[in-house]
Amino acid sequence: MQNLNGKRVVITGGSQGLGLAMVESLAACGANVTAIGRDRAKLSAAEQAGAAVVAGDATDATLMNSVVRKEMPDVLILNAGARLPMKPIDQQTWDELSTTWNTDVKAGLVGIQAALNTPMKPGGRVLVMSSGAAMCLQCRTSPPKA
């Protein structure tokens, strides 16, 4: 692994789950991490790991442009996402299904645009985490026959 000492890393969705695990790991490797999350109270775990925090929505283009411009990250990790209600697709409403698309996909687009429009440092990297949006389209079916 490349030496991360002093590298600037911005992680969306950094307040819990996989995002928080990346915050903790990268900070422990010496990176200067900034975690973005919607819930300020949940960002305290990222702060305890040594990250700077920004409370806000990663689907907000103004916020993402501002953070990328200010932080000038070496790595931008687009990890923000919503959670679908855990129920079969035939029982989900359009609003429930759309929440994932309107968060996961929009946050990815807004983050990529911020990286391109700001722009990031030469050699900077953008990592886009795969959302669970495609999984929500799977219907309940019988397992395939062998």
Buried (B, 14 or more C-beta within 10 A) or exposed (E): EEEBEEBBBBBBBBBBEBBBEBBBEBBEBEBBBBBBBBEEEBBEBBEEBBBBBBBBBBBBBEBBBBBBEEBBBBBBBBBBBBEBEEEEBEEBEEEBBBBBEBBBBBBBBBBBBBBEEBEBEEEBBBEBBEBEBEEBEEEEEEEEEE
